[in-house]
Each structure stands twice: as structure tokens, then as C-alpha cells.
């Protein structure tokens, strides 16, 4: 894998902040340690336009403008077929009567998050 000699690459990715930024940066961003892009882009997809959108999103504080940049990045990666999503994992938590737990965006299950109902 280190020599990029493979036909298929399978990766799982979750988003702890409920945005596409992490995946755009790390999974489909051009592999570039200096710019902190493409950390797990082992398939070596590269699109300078996508990288520019990601870098603009990183410094955009206006939430609607940032979301628009991320949406454009996702559309660009999808149109390029940079990756082929195979499934979307949905997590389900359950607790006994009298207790409650709030689902976490980081998908972790911690005992300290269980509270009386």
C-alpha cells in the first residue's frame, strides 16, 4: 500500500463536527503534509479546485458561507467520483427505562453520559 500498488482502497470515516470538512480535507484533499491535506488520501485523488474550496472554508467564519463552500466541495468530489460511498452507518443507543442518553456526534458511548430520565 505504501507504494500505491492496489486497485481498491476501503476506508471508514466519521464526522465528529457534523460537517464534511474533515472528509474533504483528509480523504479527498490532495496529499500534502505541508498544507495538512490528504492525511488518508491513499488513492491519490487530486483536484486543486477542491483544495482551494477546503482552504477557503477553513478560514471562513460566516457559517452560511462556509456551508456553501463545503457543499460545493462535496458536489465537486461526487461529480469527480473521487470516492464511491458503500454505506452510511447509523448508530442507535438504547437504555433501560428510567435512564436516558444523548447521542454524541463523535459516535462514542460513555457511561458518564447516561443520566436519570
C-alpha distances in whole Angstrom, upper triangle without the diagonal:
4,5,5,6,7,10,10,9,12,13,17,19,22,25,27,29,30,29,26,25,22,20,21,20,17,16,17,18,17,15,17,18,22,22,21,19,15,14,12,12,8,9,12,15,18,21,24,27,24,24,27,28,26,28,31,31,30,33,35,37,39,38,39,38,34,34,35,32,29,31,30,27,26,28,26,23,24,26,23,21,18,17,19,21,21,23,25,26,29,30,34,36,39,42,45,48,49,46,44,40,39,35,33,31,28,28,29,32,34,38,39,39,41,45,48,49
4,5,8,10,13,13,12,15,15,18,20,23,25,28,30,30,29,26,25,22,21,21,20,17,16,17,18,16,13,15,15,19,20,19,17,14,13,12,12,8,11,11,15,17,21,23,26,24,23,26,28,25,26,30,30,29,32,34,37,39,38,39,37,34,34,35,32,29,31,31,27,27,29,27,23,25,27,24,23,19,19,21,23,24,26,27,28,31,32,36,38,41,43,47,50,51,47,45,41,40,37,34,32,29,29,30,33,35,39,40,40,42,46,49,50
4,6,9,12,14,13,16,17,21,22,26,28,30,32,33,31,28,27,25,23,23,22,19,18,18,19,17,14,16,17,20,22,20,19,16,16,14,13,10,11,11,15,17,21,23,26,24,23,27,28,27,28,31,31,30,33,36,38,40,39,40,39,35,35,36,33,31,32,31,28,28,29,27,24,26,27,24,22,20,20,22,24,25,27,29,30,34,35,39,41,44,47,50,53,54,51,48,45,43,40,37,34,32,33,34,37,39,42,44,43,46,49,53,53
4,6,9,10,10,13,15,18,20,24,26,29,30,30,29,25,25,22,20,20,20,17,15,15,16,14,13,15,17,20,21,20,18,14,14,12,11,7,7,8,12,14,18,20,23,22,21,25,26,24,26,29,29,29,32,34,37,38,37,38,36,33,33,33,30,28,29,28,25,24,26,24,20,22,23,20,19,16,16,18,21,22,24,26,27,31,33,36,39,42,45,48,51,52,49,46,43,41,38,35,32,30,31,32,35,38,41,43,42,44,48,51,51
4,7,9,10,14,16,20,22,26,28,31,33,33,31,28,28,25,23,23,23,20,18,18,20,18,16,19,21,24,25,23,21,18,18,15,14,10,10,11,14,17,21,23,26,25,24,28,29,28,29,33,32,32,35,37,40,42,40,40,39,36,36,36,33,31,32,31,27,27,28,26,22,24,25,21,20,18,17,19,21,22,25,27,28,32,34,37,40,43,46,49,52,54,50,48,45,43,39,37,35,32,33,34,37,39,43,45,44,46,50,53,53
4,6,7,11,14,17,20,24,26,29,31,31,29,26,26,24,21,22,22,19,17,17,19,18,17,20,22,25,26,24,21,18,18,15,13,10,9,11,14,17,21,24,26,24,24,28,29,27,29,32,32,32,35,37,39,41,39,39,38,35,34,34,32,29,30,29,26,25,26,24,21,22,23,20,18,16,15,16,18,18,22,24,25,29,31,34,37,40,43,46,50,51,48,46,42,41,37,35,33,30,30,32,35,38,41,43,42,44,47,50,51
4,7,10,14,17,20,23,26,29,31,30,29,26,26,24,21,22,22,20,17,17,19,19,18,22,24,27,27,25,22,19,19,16,14,11,9,12,13,17,20,23,25,23,24,28,28,27,29,32,32,32,35,37,39,40,38,38,37,34,33,33,31,28,28,28,25,23,24,23,19,19,20,18,15,14,13,13,16,16,20,23,24,28,30,34,36,40,43,46,49,51,48,45,42,40,37,35,32,31,30,32,35,38,41,43,42,44,47,50,50
4,7,10,14,16,20,23,26,28,27,26,23,24,21,18,19,20,18,14,15,18,18,17,21,23,26,26,24,21,17,18,14,12,10,8,12,13,16,19,23,24,22,23,27,26,25,28,30,29,30,33,34,37,38,36,36,35,32,31,31,29,26,26,26,23,21,22,21,17,17,19,17,14,12,10,11,13,13,16,19,20,24,26,30,33,36,39,42,45,47,44,41,38,37,33,31,29,27,27,29,31,35,38,40,38,40,44,47,46
4,7,10,13,17,19,23,25,24,23,20,21,18,15,16,17,14,11,12,15,16,15,19,20,24,23,21,18,14,14,10,10,7,7,10,12,15,18,21,23,20,21,25,24,23,25,28,27,27,31,32,34,35,33,33,32,29,28,29,27,24,24,24,21,19,21,20,16,17,19,16,14,12,9,10,12,12,15,17,18,22,24,27,30,33,36,40,43,44,41,39,35,34,30,28,25,24,23,25,28,31,35,36,35,37,41,44,44
4,7,10,14,17,20,22,22,21,18,19,17,14,16,17,14,11,13,16,17,17,20,21,25,24,21,19,15,15,11,11,10,10,13,14,17,20,23,24,21,22,25,25,23,25,28,26,26,30,31,33,34,32,32,32,28,27,28,26,23,23,24,21,19,21,20,17,17,19,18,14,13,9,10,10,9,12,14,15,18,20,24,26,30,33,36,39,41,37,35,32,30,26,25,22,21,20,22,25,28,31,33,32,34,37,40,40
4,7,10,13,16,19,18,18,15,16,14,11,14,14,11,9,12,14,16,16,19,19,23,22,19,16,13,12,9,10,10,10,13,14,17,19,22,23,20,20,24,23,20,23,26,24,23,27,28,30,31,28,29,29,26,24,26,24,21,21,22,19,17,20,19,16,16,19,18,15,13,10,10,10,10,11,12,13,16,18,21,24,27,30,34,37,38,35,32,29,27,23,21,19,17,17,19,22,25,28,30,29,31,34,37,37
4,7,10,13,16,15,16,14,15,12,10,13,15,12,10,13,16,18,18,20,21,24,23,19,17,15,13,10,12,13,14,16,16,19,21,24,24,21,21,24,23,20,23,25,23,23,26,27,28,29,27,27,28,24,23,25,23,20,20,22,19,17,19,20,17,17,20,19,17,15,11,12,10,10,10,10,10,13,14,18,20,24,27,30,33,34,31,28,25,23,20,18,16,14,13,15,18,21,25,27,25,27,30,33,33
4,7,10,12,12,12,10,12,9,7,11,12,10,8,11,14,17,17,19,19,22,20,17,15,13,12,10,12,14,15,17,16,18,20,22,22,18,19,22,20,17,20,22,19,19,23,23,24,26,23,24,24,21,19,21,20,16,17,19,17,14,18,18,15,16,19,19,17,14,12,13,10,12,11,10,10,13,14,17,20,23,26,30,32,33,30,27,23,21,18,15,13,11,11,14,17,20,24,25,23,26,29,32,32
4,7,9,9,10,9,11,9,8,12,13,11,11,14,16,19,19,21,21,24,22,18,17,15,14,13,15,17,18,20,19,21,22,24,23,20,20,22,20,17,20,22,19,18,22,22,23,24,21,22,23,19,18,20,20,16,17,19,17,15,18,20,17,17,21,21,19,17,15,15,12,14,12,10,9,11,11,15,17,21,23,27,29,30,27,24,20,18,14,12,9,8,8,11,15,17,21,22,20,22,25,29,28
4,5,5,6,7,8,7,8,11,12,11,12,14,15,19,19,21,21,23,20,17,16,16,15,14,16,19,20,21,20,21,22,23,22,19,19,21,18,15,18,19,16,16,19,19,19,20,17,19,20,16,15,18,17,13,15,18,16,14,17,19,17,17,21,21,20,18,16,17,15,16,15,12,11,12,13,16,18,21,24,28,30,30,27,23,20,17,13,11,7,7,9,12,15,18,21,22,19,22,25,28,28
4,6,8,10,10,9,11,14,14,14,15,17,18,22,22,23,22,24,21,18,18,18,17,17,19,22,23,24,23,24,25,25,25,21,21,23,20,17,19,20,17,16,19,19,19,20,17,19,20,17,16,19,19,15,17,20,18,17,21,22,20,21,25,25,24,22,20,21,18,20,18,15,13,14,13,16,17,20,22,26,28,28,24,21,17,14,12,8,5,4,7,10,13,15,19,18,16,19,22,25,25
4,6,8,9,8,11,13,13,14,16,18,18,21,22,23,22,23,21,18,18,18,18,18,20,23,24,25,24,24,24,24,23,20,20,21,18,15,17,18,14,13,16,16,15,16,13,15,17,14,13,16,16,13,15,18,17,16,19,21,20,21,24,25,24,22,21,22,19,21,19,16,16,16,15,18,19,22,24,28,30,29,26,22,19,15,13,10,7,7,11,13,16,18,21,20,18,21,23,26,26
4,7,9,9,11,13,14,15,16,17,18,22,23,24,24,26,23,20,19,19,19,19,20,23,24,25,23,24,23,24,23,19,20,21,18,16,18,18,15,15,18,17,16,16,13,14,16,13,11,15,15,12,13,16,15,14,17,19,18,18,22,23,22,20,19,20,17,19,17,14,14,13,14,17,18,21,24,27,29,29,26,22,19,15,13,10,7,9,11,14,17,19,22,22,19,22,24,27,26
4,6,7,9,10,11,13,14,14,15,19,20,21,22,23,20,18,16,17,17,17,18,22,22,22,20,21,20,21,19,16,16,17,14,12,15,15,11,12,15,14,14,14,11,12,13,10,8,11,11,8,10,13,12,10,14,16,15,16,19,20,19,18,17,18,16,19,17,15,15,16,17,20,22,25,28,31,33,33,29,26,23,19,16,14,10,12,14,17,20,22,26,25,23,26,27,30,30
4,6,6,6,9,10,10,11,12,16,17,19,20,21,18,16,14,14,15,15,15,18,19,19,17,17,16,17,16,12,13,15,12,10,13,14,11,12,15,14,16,16,13,14,14,11,9,11,10,6,8,11,9,7,11,13,11,12,16,16,16,14,14,15,14,17,16,14,15,16,18,21,23,27,30,34,35,36,32,29,25,22,19,17,13,13,16,19,22,24,28,28,26,28,30,33,33
4,6,5,6,8,10,10,10,14,15,16,17,18,14,13,11,12,13,14,14,18,18,18,16,16,15,16,15,11,11,12,10,7,10,11,8,8,12,12,13,15,13,14,13,10,9,12,10,7,10,11,9,9,13,13,12,14,17,17,17,15,15,17,16,19,19,17,18,19,21,24,26,29,32,36,37,37,34,30,27,24,21,18,14,14,17,20,23,25,29,29,26,29,32,35,34
4,6,5,6,8,10,9,13,14,15,15,17,14,11,10,10,10,11,12,15,17,16,16,16,16,17,17,13,12,15,13,9,12,14,11,10,14,15,16,18,16,18,17,13,13,15,13,10,13,15,12,11,15,15,13,15,19,18,18,15,14,17,16,18,18,16,17,18,19,23,24,28,31,34,36,36,33,30,26,23,20,17,13,12,15,17,21,23,27,27,25,28,30,34,34
4,5,5,5,7,8,12,13,15,16,18,15,13,10,9,10,9,10,13,14,14,13,14,14,16,16,12,12,15,13,10,13,15,13,13,17,17,19,20,18,19,18,15,14,16,14,10,12,13,10,9,13,13,10,12,16,15,14,11,11,13,12,15,15,14,15,17,19,22,25,28,31,35,37,38,34,31,27,24,21,18,15,14,16,19,22,25,28,29,27,30,32,36,35
4,6,6,5,6,9,11,13,15,16,13,12,9,8,10,11,10,14,14,13,11,11,11,12,12,8,8,11,9,7,10,12,10,11,15,15,18,19,17,17,16,13,13,14,11,8,10,11,7,7,11,10,8,11,14,13,13,10,11,14,14,17,18,16,18,20,22,26,28,32,34,38,40,41,37,34,30,27,24,21,18,17,19,22,26,28,32,32,30,33,35,39,38
4,6,6,5,8,9,10,11,13,10,8,5,6,8,9,9,13,14,13,12,11,12,12,13,9,8,10,10,7,9,12,10,10,13,15,17,19,18,19,17,14,14,16,13,10,13,14,10,11,14,13,11,14,17,16,16,13,13,17,17,20,20,19,20,23,24,27,29,33,36,39,41,42,38,35,31,28,25,22,19,17,20,22,26,28,32,32,30,33,36,39,39
4,6,6,8,8,10,11,13,11,8,6,4,5,6,6,10,12,11,11,12,13,14,15,12,11,14,14,10,12,15,14,13,17,18,20,22,21,22,21,17,18,19,16,14,16,16,13,13,16,15,13,15,18,16,16,12,12,15,15,18,19,18,19,21,23,26,28,32,34,38,41,41,37,34,30,28,25,22,18,17,19,21,24,26,30,31,29,32,35,39,39
4,6,9,9,12,13,16,14,12,8,6,7,5,5,8,9,9,9,10,12,14,15,12,11,15,14,12,14,17,16,16,19,21,23,24,22,23,22,19,18,19,17,14,16,16,12,11,15,14,10,13,15,14,13,9,9,12,12,15,16,16,17,20,22,25,28,31,34,38,40,41,38,34,31,28,25,22,19,17,19,21,25,27,31,32,30,33,36,39,39
4,6,8,11,14,16,13,12,8,6,9,8,6,9,9,8,6,7,8,11,12,8,9,12,12,10,13,16,15,15,19,20,22,24,22,22,21,18,17,18,15,13,14,14,10,10,12,10,7,10,13,11,10,7,8,11,13,16,17,17,19,22,24,28,30,34,37,41,43,44,40,37,34,31,27,25,21,20,22,25,28,31,34,35,33,36,39,42,42
4,6,8,11,12,10,9,5,4,8,9,7,10,11,9,7,7,8,9,10,7,6,10,10,8,10,13,13,13,16,18,21,22,21,22,20,17,17,17,14,12,15,14,10,11,14,12,10,13,15,13,13,10,12,15,16,20,21,21,22,25,27,30,33,36,39,43,45,45,42,39,35,32,29,26,23,21,24,26,30,32,36,36,34,37,40,43,43
4,6,9,11,9,9,6,5,9,10,7,10,10,7,6,5,7,8,10,9,7,10,12,11,12,15,15,15,18,20,23,25,24,25,23,20,20,20,17,16,18,16,13,14,16,14,12,15,16,14,15,11,13,17,19,22,24,24,25,28,30,34,36,40,42,46,48,49,45,42,38,36,32,30,26,25,27,29,33,35,39,39,37,40,43,47,47
4,7,9,9,8,6,4,6,8,6,8,9,7,8,8,10,11,14,12,10,13,15,13,14,17,18,17,20,22,25,27,26,27,25,22,23,23,20,18,21,20,16,17,20,17,15,18,20,17,17,13,15,18,20,23,24,25,26,29,30,34,36,40,42,46,48,49,45,42,38,36,33,30,26,25,27,28,32,34,38,38,37,40,43,46,47
4,6,6,6,5,6,8,11,10,12,13,10,12,10,12,11,15,13,10,13,15,13,13,16,17,16,18,21,24,26,26,28,25,22,24,24,20,19,22,21,18,19,22,19,17,21,22,20,20,17,18,22,23,26,28,27,29,31,32,36,38,41,44,48,50,50,46,43,40,37,34,31,28,26,28,29,33,35,38,38,38,41,44,47,48
4,5,5,6,8,7,11,11,13,15,13,15,14,16,15,18,16,13,15,18,15,14,18,18,16,18,22,24,27,27,29,26,23,25,26,22,21,24,23,20,22,24,22,20,24,25,23,23,20,21,24,25,28,29,28,29,32,32,36,37,41,43,47,49,49,45,42,39,36,33,30,27,25,27,28,32,33,37,37,36,39,42,46,47
4,6,8,10,11,14,14,16,19,16,17,15,16,15,18,17,13,15,17,15,13,16,18,15,17,20,23,26,26,28,26,23,25,26,22,21,25,24,21,23,25,23,22,25,27,24,25,22,23,27,28,31,32,31,32,34,35,38,40,43,45,49,51,51,47,44,40,38,35,32,29,27,30,31,34,35,39,38,38,41,44,48,48
4,6,9,10,14,14,16,18,15,16,14,14,12,15,13,10,11,13,11,9,13,14,12,13,17,19,22,23,24,22,19,21,22,18,18,21,20,17,19,22,20,19,23,24,22,23,20,21,25,26,29,30,29,30,32,33,36,38,41,43,47,49,49,45,42,38,36,33,30,26,25,28,29,33,34,38,37,36,40,42,46,46
4,7,7,11,11,14,16,14,15,14,15,14,16,14,11,13,14,11,10,14,14,11,14,17,19,22,22,24,22,19,20,22,18,17,20,20,17,19,22,20,18,22,24,22,22,19,20,23,23,26,27,26,27,29,29,33,34,38,40,44,46,46,42,39,35,32,30,26,23,21,24,25,29,30,34,34,33,36,39,42,43
4,6,9,9,12,13,11,12,10,12,11,13,11,8,11,12,9,9,13,13,12,15,17,20,22,22,23,21,18,19,20,16,15,18,17,14,15,18,16,15,18,20,18,19,15,16,20,20,23,24,24,24,27,28,32,33,37,39,43,45,45,42,39,35,32,29,26,23,21,24,25,29,31,34,34,33,36,39,43,43
4,5,5,8,10,8,9,9,11,12,14,11,10,13,14,11,12,16,16,15,18,20,22,25,24,25,23,20,20,21,18,16,18,18,14,15,18,16,13,16,19,16,16,12,13,17,18,20,22,21,22,25,26,30,32,36,38,42,45,45,41,38,35,32,29,26,22,21,23,25,28,30,34,34,33,36,39,43,43
4,6,8,11,10,12,13,15,16,18,15,13,16,17,14,15,18,18,16,19,22,24,26,25,26,25,22,22,23,20,18,21,21,17,17,21,19,16,19,22,19,19,15,15,18,18,21,22,21,22,25,25,29,31,34,37,40,43,43,40,37,33,31,27,24,21,19,21,22,26,28,31,32,31,34,37,41,41
4,6,8,9,11,13,15,17,19,16,15,18,18,15,17,20,19,18,22,24,26,28,26,28,26,23,23,24,21,19,21,21,17,17,20,19,15,18,20,18,17,13,12,15,16,17,19,19,19,22,23,27,29,33,35,39,42,42,39,36,32,30,27,24,21,19,20,21,25,27,31,32,31,34,37,40,41
4,5,6,7,9,12,14,16,13,13,16,17,15,16,20,19,19,22,24,26,28,27,27,26,23,22,23,20,18,20,19,16,15,18,16,13,15,17,15,14,10,10,13,15,17,19,19,21,24,25,29,31,35,38,41,44,45,41,38,35,32,29,26,23,21,22,24,28,30,34,35,34,36,40,43,43
4,5,8,11,14,17,19,17,16,20,20,18,20,23,23,22,26,28,30,32,30,31,30,26,26,27,24,22,23,23,19,18,21,19,15,17,19,16,15,12,11,14,16,17,20,21,22,25,27,31,33,36,39,43,45,46,43,40,37,35,31,28,26,23,24,26,29,32,35,37,36,38,41,45,45
4,6,9,13,16,18,16,16,19,20,18,21,24,23,23,27,28,31,32,31,31,30,27,26,26,23,21,22,21,18,17,19,17,13,15,17,14,12,9,9,12,14,16,19,20,22,26,28,31,34,37,40,44,47,48,45,42,38,36,32,30,27,25,26,28,31,34,38,39,38,40,43,47,47
4,6,10,12,15,13,13,17,18,17,18,21,22,21,25,26,29,31,30,30,28,25,25,25,22,20,22,20,17,17,18,16,13,15,17,13,13,9,11,14,17,19,22,23,25,28,30,34,36,40,43,46,49,50,46,43,40,37,34,31,28,27,28,30,33,36,39,40,39,42,45,48,48
4,7,10,12,11,11,14,15,15,17,19,19,20,23,24,27,29,27,27,25,23,23,22,19,18,18,17,14,14,15,12,9,12,13,9,10,6,9,12,15,18,20,21,24,27,29,33,36,39,42,46,48,49,46,43,39,37,33,31,27,26,27,30,33,36,40,41,39,42,45,48,48
4,7,9,8,8,11,13,13,14,17,18,18,21,22,26,27,26,26,24,21,22,21,18,17,18,16,12,14,15,11,10,13,13,10,12,9,12,15,18,21,23,24,26,29,31,35,38,41,44,48,50,51,48,44,41,38,35,32,28,27,29,32,35,38,41,42,40,43,46,49,49
4,5,5,6,9,10,11,13,15,16,17,19,20,24,24,24,24,21,19,19,18,15,14,16,13,10,12,13,9,8,12,12,9,12,9,13,16,18,22,24,24,27,30,32,36,38,42,45,49,51,51,48,45,41,38,35,32,29,28,30,33,36,39,42,43,41,44,46,49,49
4,5,5,6,9,10,10,12,14,15,17,18,22,23,23,23,20,18,19,18,14,15,16,13,11,14,14,11,11,15,15,12,15,13,16,20,22,25,27,27,29,32,34,38,40,44,47,50,52,53,49,46,42,39,36,33,30,29,31,34,38,40,44,44,42,45,47,50,50
4,5,5,6,9,10,11,12,14,16,16,20,21,21,20,17,16,16,15,11,12,13,10,9,12,12,9,10,13,13,12,15,13,16,20,21,25,27,26,29,31,33,37,39,43,46,50,51,52,48,45,41,38,35,33,29,29,31,34,37,40,43,43,41,44,46,49,49
4,5,5,6,9,10,11,12,15,15,19,19,19,18,16,14,14,13,10,9,11,8,6,9,10,7,7,11,11,10,13,11,14,17,18,22,23,23,25,27,30,33,35,39,42,46,48,48,45,41,38,34,31,29,25,25,27,30,34,36,40,40,38,40,43,46,45
4,5,5,6,9,10,11,13,14,18,19,19,19,16,14,15,15,11,11,13,11,8,11,13,11,11,14,15,14,16,13,15,19,20,24,25,24,26,29,30,34,36,40,42,46,48,48,45,41,38,35,32,29,25,25,27,30,33,35,39,39,37,40,42,46,45
4,5,5,6,9,10,11,12,16,17,18,18,14,13,15,14,10,11,13,11,9,13,14,12,13,16,17,16,18,16,19,22,23,27,28,27,29,31,33,36,38,42,44,48,50,50,46,43,39,36,33,30,27,27,29,32,36,37,41,41,39,42,44,47,47
4,5,5,6,9,10,10,14,14,14,14,11,9,11,10,6,7,10,8,6,10,11,10,11,14,15,15,17,15,18,21,21,25,26,24,26,28,30,33,35,39,42,45,47,47,44,40,37,33,30,28,24,24,27,30,33,35,39,38,36,39,41,44,44
4,5,5,6,9,10,13,14,14,15,12,9,11,11,7,7,10,10,7,10,13,11,12,15,16,16,17,15,17,20,20,24,24,23,24,26,28,31,33,36,39,43,44,44,41,37,34,31,28,25,21,21,24,27,30,32,36,35,33,36,38,42,41
4,5,5,7,9,12,14,15,16,13,11,13,13,10,10,14,13,11,14,16,15,15,18,20,19,21,18,20,23,24,27,28,26,28,29,30,34,35,39,41,45,47,46,43,39,36,33,30,27,24,23,26,28,32,34,37,36,35,38,40,43,43
4,5,6,6,10,11,12,13,10,8,11,11,8,9,13,12,11,14,16,15,16,19,20,20,22,20,22,25,25,29,29,27,29,30,31,34,36,40,42,46,47,47,43,40,36,33,31,28,24,24,28,30,33,35,38,37,35,39,40,43,43
4,5,5,8,9,9,11,8,5,8,9,6,7,10,10,10,12,15,14,15,18,19,20,21,19,21,23,23,26,26,24,26,27,28,31,32,36,38,42,43,43,39,36,33,29,27,24,20,21,24,27,30,31,35,34,32,35,37,40,39
4,6,8,11,11,13,11,8,11,12,10,10,13,14,12,15,17,17,17,20,22,22,23,21,22,25,24,27,27,25,26,27,28,31,32,36,38,41,43,42,39,35,32,29,26,23,20,20,23,25,29,30,33,32,31,34,36,39,39
4,6,9,11,13,11,9,12,13,11,12,16,16,15,18,20,20,20,23,25,25,26,24,25,28,28,31,31,29,30,30,31,34,35,38,40,44,45,44,41,37,34,31,29,26,23,23,26,28,32,32,36,34,33,36,37,41,40
4,6,8,9,7,6,9,10,9,11,14,14,14,17,19,19,20,22,24,24,26,24,26,28,27,31,30,28,29,29,30,33,34,38,40,43,44,43,40,36,33,30,28,25,22,23,26,28,32,33,36,35,32,36,37,40,39
4,6,9,8,7,10,12,12,13,15,17,17,19,21,22,23,25,26,27,29,27,28,30,29,32,31,29,29,29,30,32,33,36,38,41,42,41,38,34,31,28,27,24,21,22,26,28,30,31,34,33,30,34,34,37,37
4,6,5,6,9,10,11,12,14,16,17,18,20,21,23,24,26,27,29,27,28,30,29,32,31,28,29,29,30,32,33,36,38,41,42,41,38,34,32,28,27,25,22,24,27,29,32,33,36,34,31,34,35,38,37
4,5,5,6,9,10,10,12,14,15,16,18,20,21,22,24,26,27,26,26,28,26,29,28,25,26,26,27,29,30,33,35,38,38,38,35,31,28,25,23,21,18,21,23,26,29,30,33,31,29,31,32,35,34
4,5,5,6,9,10,10,12,14,15,16,18,20,21,22,24,25,25,26,27,26,29,28,25,26,26,27,29,31,34,36,39,40,39,36,33,30,26,25,23,20,23,25,28,31,32,35,34,31,33,34,37,35
4,5,5,6,9,10,11,13,14,15,17,19,20,21,23,24,24,25,27,26,29,29,26,28,28,29,32,33,37,39,42,43,42,40,36,33,29,28,26,22,24,27,30,33,34,37,36,33,36,37,40,39
4,5,5,6,9,10,11,12,14,15,17,18,20,21,23,21,22,24,23,27,26,24,25,25,27,29,31,34,37,40,41,41,37,34,31,27,25,23,19,21,24,26,30,31,34,33,31,34,35,38,37
4,5,5,6,9,10,10,12,14,15,16,18,20,21,20,21,22,21,24,23,21,22,23,24,27,29,32,34,38,39,38,35,32,29,25,23,21,18,20,22,25,28,30,33,32,29,32,33,36,35
4,5,5,6,9,10,11,12,14,15,16,18,20,19,21,22,21,25,24,22,24,25,27,29,32,35,37,41,42,42,39,35,32,29,26,25,21,23,25,28,31,33,37,36,33,36,37,40,38
4,5,5,6,9,10,11,12,14,15,17,18,17,19,21,21,24,24,23,25,26,27,30,33,36,39,42,43,43,40,36,33,30,27,25,22,23,25,28,32,33,37,36,34,36,38,41,40
4,5,5,6,9,10,11,12,14,15,16,15,16,18,17,21,21,19,21,22,24,27,29,33,35,39,40,40,37,34,30,27,24,22,18,19,22,25,28,30,34,33,31,33,35,38,37
4,5,5,6,9,10,10,12,14,15,15,16,17,16,20,20,18,20,21,24,27,29,33,35,39,40,40,38,34,31,27,25,23,19,21,23,26,29,32,35,35,32,34,36,39,37
4,6,5,6,9,10,10,12,14,14,16,17,18,21,22,20,23,24,27,30,33,36,39,43,44,44,41,38,35,31,28,26,23,24,26,29,32,35,38,38,35,38,40,42,41
4,5,5,6,9,10,11,12,11,13,15,16,19,20,19,22,23,26,29,32,35,38,42,43,44,41,37,34,30,27,25,21,22,24,27,31,33,37,37,34,37,39,42,41
4,5,5,6,8,10,10,10,11,12,12,16,16,15,18,20,23,26,29,32,35,39,41,41,38,35,32,28,25,23,20,20,22,25,29,31,35,35,32,35,37,40,39
4,6,5,6,8,10,10,12,13,13,17,18,17,20,22,25,28,31,35,38,41,43,44,41,37,34,31,28,26,23,24,25,29,32,35,38,38,36,38,40,43,41
4,5,5,6,9,9,11,13,15,18,20,20,23,25,28,31,34,37,41,44,46,47,44,40,37,34,30,29,25,26,27,30,34,36,40,40,38,40,42,45,44
4,6,5,6,5,8,10,11,15,17,17,20,22,25,29,32,35,39,42,44,45,42,38,35,32,29,27,23,23,25,28,31,34,38,38,36,38,41,44,43
4,5,5,6,7,8,10,13,15,15,19,21,24,27,31,34,38,41,43,44,41,38,35,32,28,27,23,24,25,28,31,34,38,39,36,38,40,43,42
4,5,8,10,11,13,16,18,19,22,25,28,31,34,38,41,45,46,48,45,41,38,35,32,31,27,28,28,32,35,38,42,42,40,42,44,47,46
4,5,8,10,13,16,19,20,23,26,29,32,35,39,42,46,48,49,46,43,39,37,33,31,28,28,29,32,35,38,42,43,40,43,45,48,47
4,5,6,10,13,15,17,20,23,26,30,33,36,40,43,45,47,44,41,37,35,31,30,26,26,27,30,33,36,40,41,39,41,43,46,45
4,7,10,13,16,17,20,23,25,29,32,36,39,43,45,46,43,40,36,34,30,28,25,24,25,28,31,34,38,39,37,39,42,45,44
4,6,9,12,13,16,20,22,26,29,33,36,39,42,43,40,37,34,31,28,26,23,22,22,25,29,32,35,37,34,37,39,42,42
4,6,9,12,15,18,21,24,28,31,35,38,40,42,39,36,33,31,27,26,23,23,22,25,28,32,35,37,34,36,39,42,41
4,6,8,11,14,17,21,24,27,31,34,36,38,35,32,29,27,23,22,20,20,19,22,25,28,32,33,31,33,35,38,37
4,7,10,13,16,19,23,26,30,33,35,37,34,32,29,27,23,23,21,20,19,22,24,28,31,33,31,32,35,38,37
4,6,9,13,16,19,22,26,29,31,33,31,28,25,24,20,20,18,18,16,19,21,25,28,30,28,29,32,34,33
4,6,10,13,16,20,23,27,29,31,28,25,22,20,16,16,14,15,13,17,19,22,25,27,24,26,28,31,30
4,6,10,13,16,20,23,26,27,25,22,19,17,14,14,12,13,10,13,15,19,22,24,21,22,25,28,27
4,7,10,13,17,20,22,24,21,19,16,14,11,12,11,12,9,13,14,17,20,22,19,20,22,25,23
4,7,10,14,17,19,21,18,16,13,12,8,10,10,11,7,10,10,14,16,18,16,16,19,21,20
4,7,10,14,16,18,15,13,11,10,8,11,12,13,10,11,10,14,15,17,15,14,17,19,18
4,7,10,13,14,12,10,8,8,7,10,12,13,10,10,8,11,12,14,12,11,13,15,14
4,7,9,12,9,8,8,10,10,13,16,17,14,13,11,13,12,15,12,10,12,13,13
4,7,8,6,6,7,10,12,15,18,19,16,15,11,12,11,13,11,8,10,10,10
4,6,6,8,10,14,15,18,22,22,19,18,15,15,13,15,14,10,11,10,10
4,6,8,11,14,17,20,23,24,22,21,18,18,16,17,15,12,11,9,8
4,7,11,14,17,20,23,24,22,21,18,17,15,15,14,10,9,6,5
4,7,10,13,16,20,21,19,17,14,14,11,12,10,7,6,4,5
4,7,10,13,16,18,16,15,12,12,11,11,8,6,5,6,5
4,6,9,13,14,12,11,9,9,9,9,6,5,6,9,9
4,6,10,12,11,11,9,10,11,11,7,8,9,12,11
4,7,9,7,8,8,10,12,13,9,10,12,15,14
4,5,5,6,8,9,12,12,9,12,14,17,17
4,5,8,10,12,16,16,13,15,18,21,21
4,6,9,11,15,15,13,16,18,22,22
4,7,10,13,14,12,14,17,21,21
4,6,10,11,10,12,16,19,20
4,7,9,8,9,13,16,17
4,5,5,7,11,15,16
4,5,6,9,12,14
4,6,8,11,14
4,6,10,12
4,7,9
4,6
4
